[in-house]
Amino acid sequence: MVLRWDITRILTVDEHCFVVEWYFKARETTIIDFDGVSVIEFRGARIAKLTEYETKHATFRPFSA
């Protein structure tokens, strides 16, 4: 069961390509959650290519202030 699926940012690469950052949380036998990025390429009004990436929600950022 999907508990959350929040879009956090949409970046326009050009008129045919968008990058979407999102957070996903669901309950299966346990709770899972992760951050993701989708690269969506359009041909006309249809999706021509969709590539998705996942990262763990708790990340380590050693250089952040």
Buried (B, 14 or more C-beta within 10 A) or exposed (E): EEEEEEEEEEEEEEEEBBBBBBBBBBEEEEEEBBBBBBBBBBEEEEEEEEEEEEEEEEEEEEEEE
